[in-house]
Amino acid sequence: MFVVFESEEQARERESDSRRQEGLQAARATMMEIFEGAPEFTDLTVVDDWAL
């Protein structure tokens, strides 16, 4: 899954929002069981964008 933000600043703000952390604990635990570990955040540069 890719989530794209208008800016890195917005992404970092959402990533560190303490209000989201508690709600994400169950989802992260489930992902750790399904995948090889917790989700990782990776910075990518969008080079093209299109919608279907």
HTML snippet that shows the backbone in 3Dmol.js (N, CA, C, O; Angstrom):
<script src="https://3Dmol.org/build/3Dmol-min.js"></script>
<div id="view" style="width:600px;height:400px;position:relative"></div>
<script>
const pdb = `
ATOM      1  N   MET A   1       0.844  -1.156   0.000  1.00  0.00           N
ATOM      2  CA  MET A   1       0.000   0.000   0.000  1.00  0.00           C
ATOM      3  C   MET A   1       0.901   1.234   0.000  1.00  0.00           C
ATOM      4  O   MET A   1       1.911   1.285   0.702  1.00  0.00           O
ATOM      5  N   PHE A   2       0.523   2.200  -0.781  1.00  0.00           N
ATOM      6  CA  PHE A   2       1.230   3.472  -0.810  1.00  0.00           C
ATOM      7  C   PHE A   2       0.288   4.560  -0.308  1.00  0.00           C
ATOM      8  O   PHE A   2      -0.877   4.615  -0.699  1.00  0.00           O
ATOM      9  N   VAL A   3       0.788   5.397   0.536  1.00  0.00           N
ATOM     10  CA  VAL A   3       0.054   6.579   0.975  1.00  0.00           C
ATOM     11  C   VAL A   3       0.898   7.769   0.558  1.00  0.00           C
ATOM     12  O   VAL A   3       2.071   7.860   0.919  1.00  0.00           O
ATOM     13  N   VAL A   4       0.306   8.678  -0.201  1.00  0.00           N
ATOM     14  CA  VAL A   4       1.039   9.828  -0.730  1.00  0.00           C
ATOM     15  C   VAL A   4       0.531  11.091  -0.042  1.00  0.00           C
ATOM     16  O   VAL A   4      -0.675  11.310   0.070  1.00  0.00           O
ATOM     17  N   PHE A   5       1.456  11.904   0.410  1.00  0.00           N
ATOM     18  CA  PHE A   5       1.127  13.163   1.068  1.00  0.00           C
ATOM     19  C   PHE A   5       1.590  14.320   0.207  1.00  0.00           C
ATOM     20  O   PHE A   5       2.464  14.162  -0.646  1.00  0.00           O
ATOM     21  N   GLU A   6       1.009  15.469   0.430  1.00  0.00           N
ATOM     22  CA  GLU A   6       1.377  16.669  -0.319  1.00  0.00           C
ATOM     23  C   GLU A   6       2.826  17.076  -0.052  1.00  0.00           C
ATOM     24  O   GLU A   6       3.486  17.652  -0.917  1.00  0.00           O
ATOM     25  N   SER A   7       3.310  16.772   1.152  1.00  0.00           N
ATOM     26  CA  SER A   7       4.677  17.149   1.487  1.00  0.00           C
ATOM     27  C   SER A   7       5.223  16.176   2.524  1.00  0.00           C
ATOM     28  O   SER A   7       4.464  15.486   3.206  1.00  0.00           O
ATOM     29  N   GLU A   8       6.542  16.129   2.634  1.00  0.00           N
ATOM     30  CA  GLU A   8       7.161  15.294   3.658  1.00  0.00           C
ATOM     31  C   GLU A   8       6.774  15.801   5.046  1.00  0.00           C
ATOM     32  O   GLU A   8       6.597  15.014   5.976  1.00  0.00           O
ATOM     33  N   GLU A   9       6.647  17.096   5.173  1.00  0.00           N
ATOM     34  CA  GLU A   9       6.266  17.704   6.438  1.00  0.00           C
ATOM     35  C   GLU A   9       4.918  17.152   6.924  1.00  0.00           C
ATOM     36  O   GLU A   9       4.781  16.797   8.094  1.00  0.00           O
ATOM     37  N   GLN A  10       3.928  17.079   6.028  1.00  0.00           N
ATOM     38  CA  GLN A  10       2.615  16.533   6.382  1.00  0.00           C
ATOM     39  C   GLN A  10       2.718  15.061   6.756  1.00  0.00           C
ATOM     40  O   GLN A  10       2.068  14.609   7.699  1.00  0.00           O
ATOM     41  N   ALA A  11       3.523  14.323   6.026  1.00  0.00           N
ATOM     42  CA  ALA A  11       3.689  12.898   6.309  1.00  0.00           C
ATOM     43  C   ALA A  11       4.304  12.685   7.681  1.00  0.00           C
ATOM     44  O   ALA A  11       3.840  11.839   8.445  1.00  0.00           O
ATOM     45  N   ARG A  12       5.339  13.441   7.997  1.00  0.00           N
ATOM     46  CA  ARG A  12       6.015  13.309   9.299  1.00  0.00           C
ATOM     47  C   ARG A  12       5.098  13.723  10.442  1.00  0.00           C
ATOM     48  O   ARG A  12       5.137  13.131  11.520  1.00  0.00           O
ATOM     49  N   GLU A  13       4.273  14.742  10.204  1.00  0.00           N
ATOM     50  CA  GLU A  13       3.324  15.183  11.223  1.00  0.00           C
ATOM     51  C   GLU A  13       2.314  14.081  11.530  1.00  0.00           C
ATOM     52  O   GLU A  13       2.021  13.804  12.693  1.00  0.00           O
ATOM     53  N   ARG A  14       1.791  13.462  10.490  1.00  0.00           N
ATOM     54  CA  ARG A  14       0.819  12.375  10.686  1.00  0.00           C
ATOM     55  C   ARG A  14       1.484  11.159  11.330  1.00  0.00           C
ATOM     56  O   ARG A  14       0.901  10.519  12.205  1.00  0.00           O
ATOM     57  N   GLU A  15       2.686  10.847  10.902  1.00  0.00           N
ATOM     58  CA  GLU A  15       3.426   9.708  11.428  1.00  0.00           C
ATOM     59  C   GLU A  15       3.657   9.840  12.933  1.00  0.00           C
ATOM     60  O   GLU A  15       3.625   8.842  13.654  1.00  0.00           O
ATOM     61  N   SER A  16       3.885  11.044  13.403  1.00  0.00           N
ATOM     62  CA  SER A  16       4.201  11.244  14.813  1.00  0.00           C
ATOM     63  C   SER A  16       2.997  11.668  15.657  1.00  0.00           C
ATOM     64  O   SER A  16       3.158  11.981  16.837  1.00  0.00           O
ATOM     65  N   ASP A  17       1.810  11.685  15.082  1.00  0.00           N
ATOM     66  CA  ASP A  17       0.601  12.092  15.804  1.00  0.00           C
ATOM     67  C   ASP A  17       0.278  11.076  16.898  1.00  0.00           C
ATOM     68  O   ASP A  17      -0.080   9.936  16.602  1.00  0.00           O
ATOM     69  N   SER A  18       0.402  11.480  18.145  1.00  0.00           N
ATOM     70  CA  SER A  18       0.178  10.564  19.268  1.00  0.00           C
ATOM     71  C   SER A  18      -1.251  10.048  19.327  1.00  0.00           C
ATOM     72  O   SER A  18      -1.489   8.984  19.898  1.00  0.00           O
ATOM     73  N   ARG A  19      -2.211  10.769  18.754  1.00  0.00           N
ATOM     74  CA  ARG A  19      -3.613  10.320  18.760  1.00  0.00           C
ATOM     75  C   ARG A  19      -3.806   9.065  17.910  1.00  0.00           C
ATOM     76  O   ARG A  19      -4.749   8.309  18.140  1.00  0.00           O
ATOM     77  N   ARG A  20      -2.941   8.833  16.946  1.00  0.00           N
ATOM     78  CA  ARG A  20      -3.059   7.678  16.060  1.00  0.00           C
ATOM     79  C   ARG A  20      -2.391   6.431  16.625  1.00  0.00           C
ATOM     80  O   ARG A  20      -2.768   5.314  16.270  1.00  0.00           O
ATOM     81  N   GLN A  21      -1.417   6.605  17.488  1.00  0.00           N
ATOM     82  CA  GLN A  21      -0.576   5.493  17.934  1.00  0.00           C
ATOM     83  C   GLN A  21      -1.369   4.372  18.606  1.00  0.00           C
ATOM     84  O   GLN A  21      -1.165   3.200  18.289  1.00  0.00           O
ATOM     85  N   GLU A  22      -2.266   4.713  19.523  1.00  0.00           N
ATOM     86  CA  GLU A  22      -3.031   3.684  20.234  1.00  0.00           C
ATOM     87  C   GLU A  22      -3.897   2.878  19.277  1.00  0.00           C
ATOM     88  O   GLU A  22      -3.964   1.654  19.390  1.00  0.00           O
ATOM     89  N   GLY A  23      -4.553   3.539  18.348  1.00  0.00           N
ATOM     90  CA  GLY A  23      -5.414   2.849  17.393  1.00  0.00           C
ATOM     91  C   GLY A  23      -4.645   1.958  16.429  1.00  0.00           C
ATOM     92  O   GLY A  23      -5.205   0.999  15.896  1.00  0.00           O
ATOM     93  N   LEU A  24      -3.381   2.257  16.198  1.00  0.00           N
ATOM     94  CA  LEU A  24      -2.582   1.476  15.254  1.00  0.00           C
ATOM     95  C   LEU A  24      -1.935   0.246  15.877  1.00  0.00           C
ATOM     96  O   LEU A  24      -1.433  -0.614  15.153  1.00  0.00           O
ATOM     97  N   GLN A  25      -1.936   0.144  17.198  1.00  0.00           N
ATOM     98  CA  GLN A  25      -1.258  -0.968  17.860  1.00  0.00           C
ATOM     99  C   GLN A  25      -1.809  -2.322  17.409  1.00  0.00           C
ATOM    100  O   GLN A  25      -1.029  -3.226  17.108  1.00  0.00           O
ATOM    101  N   ALA A  26      -3.115  -2.480  17.355  1.00  0.00           N
ATOM    102  CA  ALA A  26      -3.709  -3.756  16.944  1.00  0.00           C
ATOM    103  C   ALA A  26      -3.378  -4.060  15.486  1.00  0.00           C
ATOM    104  O   ALA A  26      -3.059  -5.200  15.149  1.00  0.00           O
ATOM    105  N   ALA A  27      -3.451  -3.063  14.631  1.00  0.00           N
ATOM    106  CA  ALA A  27      -3.143  -3.264  13.207  1.00  0.00           C
ATOM    107  C   ALA A  27      -1.683  -3.660  13.025  1.00  0.00           C
ATOM    108  O   ALA A  27      -1.378  -4.545  12.226  1.00  0.00           O
ATOM    109  N   ARG A  28      -0.786  -3.020  13.750  1.00  0.00           N
ATOM    110  CA  ARG A  28       0.636  -3.353  13.650  1.00  0.00           C
ATOM    111  C   ARG A  28       0.899  -4.779  14.136  1.00  0.00           C
ATOM    112  O   ARG A  28       1.701  -5.499  13.541  1.00  0.00           O
ATOM    113  N   ALA A  29       0.231  -5.188  15.207  1.00  0.00           N
ATOM    114  CA  ALA A  29       0.408  -6.550  15.724  1.00  0.00           C
ATOM    115  C   ALA A  29      -0.057  -7.572  14.691  1.00  0.00           C
ATOM    116  O   ALA A  29       0.601  -8.593  14.489  1.00  0.00           O
ATOM    117  N   THR A  30      -1.175  -7.307  14.044  1.00  0.00           N
ATOM    118  CA  THR A  30      -1.684  -8.209  13.005  1.00  0.00           C
ATOM    119  C   THR A  30      -0.723  -8.270  11.835  1.00  0.00           C
ATOM    120  O   THR A  30      -0.445  -9.352  11.320  1.00  0.00           O
ATOM    121  N   MET A  31      -0.212  -7.125  11.407  1.00  0.00           N
ATOM    122  CA  MET A  31       0.725  -7.103  10.282  1.00  0.00           C
ATOM    123  C   MET A  31       2.009  -7.857  10.620  1.00  0.00           C
ATOM    124  O   MET A  31       2.597  -8.502   9.752  1.00  0.00           O
ATOM    125  N   MET A  32       2.441  -7.778  11.871  1.00  0.00           N
ATOM    126  CA  MET A  32       3.658  -8.497  12.271  1.00  0.00           C
ATOM    127  C   MET A  32       3.451 -10.003  12.180  1.00  0.00           C
ATOM    128  O   MET A  32       4.393 -10.744  11.901  1.00  0.00           O
ATOM    129  N   GLU A  33       2.209 -10.465  12.417  1.00  0.00           N
ATOM    130  CA  GLU A  33       1.912 -11.890  12.309  1.00  0.00           C
ATOM    131  C   GLU A  33       1.853 -12.335  10.851  1.00  0.00           C
ATOM    132  O   GLU A  33       2.295 -13.435  10.518  1.00  0.00           O
ATOM    133  N   ILE A  34       1.313 -11.489   9.986  1.00  0.00           N
ATOM    134  CA  ILE A  34       1.119 -11.836   8.575  1.00  0.00           C
ATOM    135  C   ILE A  34       2.419 -11.685   7.789  1.00  0.00           C
ATOM    136  O   ILE A  34       2.780 -12.549   6.990  1.00  0.00           O
ATOM    137  N   PHE A  35       3.109 -10.585   8.027  1.00  0.00           N
ATOM    138  CA  PHE A  35       4.327 -10.272   7.289  1.00  0.00           C
ATOM    139  C   PHE A  35       5.554 -10.630   8.117  1.00  0.00           C
ATOM    140  O   PHE A  35       5.424 -11.248   9.174  1.00  0.00           O
ATOM    141  N   GLU A  36       6.713 -10.263   7.666  1.00  0.00           N
ATOM    142  CA  GLU A  36       7.958 -10.605   8.345  1.00  0.00           C
ATOM    143  C   GLU A  36       8.335  -9.605   9.436  1.00  0.00           C
ATOM    144  O   GLU A  36       9.453  -9.656   9.949  1.00  0.00           O
ATOM    145  N   GLY A  37       7.451  -8.722   9.791  1.00  0.00           N
ATOM    146  CA  GLY A  37       7.737  -7.741  10.828  1.00  0.00           C
ATOM    147  C   GLY A  37       6.788  -6.574  10.740  1.00  0.00           C
ATOM    148  O   GLY A  37       5.843  -6.579   9.952  1.00  0.00           O
ATOM    149  N   ALA A  38       7.046  -5.580  11.551  1.00  0.00           N
ATOM    150  CA  ALA A  38       6.208  -4.381  11.565  1.00  0.00           C
ATOM    151  C   ALA A  38       6.372  -3.603  10.262  1.00  0.00           C
ATOM    152  O   ALA A  38       7.384  -3.748   9.575  1.00  0.00           O
ATOM    153  N   PRO A  39       5.377  -2.774   9.916  1.00  0.00           N
ATOM    154  CA  PRO A  39       5.502  -1.963   8.694  1.00  0.00           C
ATOM    155  C   PRO A  39       6.669  -0.994   8.811  1.00  0.00           C
ATOM    156  O   PRO A  39       7.008  -0.534   9.902  1.00  0.00           O
ATOM    157  N   GLU A  40       7.270  -0.697   7.683  1.00  0.00           N
ATOM    158  CA  GLU A  40       8.376   0.248   7.635  1.00  0.00           C
ATOM    159  C   GLU A  40       7.973   1.435   6.795  1.00  0.00           C
ATOM    160  O   GLU A  40       7.242   1.297   5.814  1.00  0.00           O
ATOM    161  N   PHE A  41       8.450   2.599   7.182  1.00  0.00           N
ATOM    162  CA  PHE A  41       8.195   3.806   6.421  1.00  0.00           C
ATOM    163  C   PHE A  41       9.390   4.051   5.516  1.00  0.00           C
ATOM    164  O   PHE A  41      10.537   4.039   5.964  1.00  0.00           O
ATOM    165  N   THR A  42       9.112   4.274   4.244  1.00  0.00           N
ATOM    166  CA  THR A  42      10.156   4.500   3.263  1.00  0.00           C
ATOM    167  C   THR A  42       9.855   5.787   2.517  1.00  0.00           C
ATOM    168  O   THR A  42       8.726   6.002   2.077  1.00  0.00           O
ATOM    169  N   ASP A  43      10.835   6.625   2.375  1.00  0.00           N
ATOM    170  CA  ASP A  43      10.669   7.861   1.623  1.00  0.00           C
ATOM    171  C   ASP A  43      10.894   7.572   0.143  1.00  0.00           C
ATOM    172  O   ASP A  43      11.927   7.024  -0.241  1.00  0.00           O
ATOM    173  N   LEU A  44       9.936   7.937  -0.667  1.00  0.00           N
ATOM    174  CA  LEU A  44      10.027   7.766  -2.114  1.00  0.00           C
ATOM    175  C   LEU A  44       9.793   9.106  -2.784  1.00  0.00           C
ATOM    176  O   LEU A  44       9.135   9.984  -2.225  1.00  0.00           O
ATOM    177  N   THR A  45      10.322   9.256  -3.954  1.00  0.00           N
ATOM    178  CA  THR A  45      10.079  10.436  -4.759  1.00  0.00           C
ATOM    179  C   THR A  45       9.088  10.072  -5.853  1.00  0.00           C
ATOM    180  O   THR A  45       9.346   9.175  -6.656  1.00  0.00           O
ATOM    181  N   VAL A  46       7.951  10.768  -5.887  1.00  0.00           N
ATOM    182  CA  VAL A  46       6.940  10.510  -6.918  1.00  0.00           C
ATOM    183  C   VAL A  46       7.442  11.101  -8.230  1.00  0.00           C
ATOM    184  O   VAL A  46       7.709  12.298  -8.325  1.00  0.00           O
ATOM    185  N   VAL A  47       7.565  10.243  -9.239  1.00  0.00           N
ATOM    186  CA  VAL A  47       8.040  10.725 -10.537  1.00  0.00           C
ATOM    187  C   VAL A  47       6.902  10.836 -11.549  1.00  0.00           C
ATOM    188  O   VAL A  47       7.043  11.503 -12.574  1.00  0.00           O
ATOM    189  N   ASP A  48       5.765  10.179 -11.262  1.00  0.00           N
ATOM    190  CA  ASP A  48       4.601  10.267 -12.142  1.00  0.00           C
ATOM    191  C   ASP A  48       3.376   9.942 -11.316  1.00  0.00           C
ATOM    192  O   ASP A  48       3.471   9.205 -10.335  1.00  0.00           O
ATOM    193  N   ASP A  49       2.245  10.471 -11.687  1.00  0.00           N
ATOM    194  CA  ASP A  49       1.007  10.277 -10.947  1.00  0.00           C
ATOM    195  C   ASP A  49      -0.146  10.203 -11.920  1.00  0.00           C
ATOM    196  O   ASP A  49      -0.261  11.049 -12.807  1.00  0.00           O
ATOM    197  N   TRP A  50      -1.006   9.205 -11.773  1.00  0.00           N
ATOM    198  CA  TRP A  50      -2.171   9.116 -12.634  1.00  0.00           C
ATOM    199  C   TRP A  50      -3.280   8.402 -11.900  1.00  0.00           C
ATOM    200  O   TRP A  50      -3.027   7.678 -10.936  1.00  0.00           O
ATOM    201  N   ALA A  51      -4.502   8.598 -12.342  1.00  0.00           N
ATOM    202  CA  ALA A  51      -5.674   7.953 -11.736  1.00  0.00           C
ATOM    203  C   ALA A  51      -6.459   7.245 -12.832  1.00  0.00           C
ATOM    204  O   ALA A  51      -6.495   7.685 -13.981  1.00  0.00           O
ATOM    205  N   LEU A  52      -7.077   6.151 -12.452  1.00  0.00           N
ATOM    206  CA  LEU A  52      -7.919   5.402 -13.404  1.00  0.00           C
ATOM    207  C   LEU A  52      -9.323   5.882 -13.375  1.00  0.00           C
ATOM    208  O   LEU A  52     -10.167   5.367 -14.109  1.00  0.00           O
TER     209      LEU A  52
END
`;
const viewer = $3Dmol.createViewer("view");
viewer.addModel(pdb, "pdb");
viewer.setStyle({}, {cartoon: {color: "spectrum"}});
viewer.zoomTo();
viewer.render();
</script>
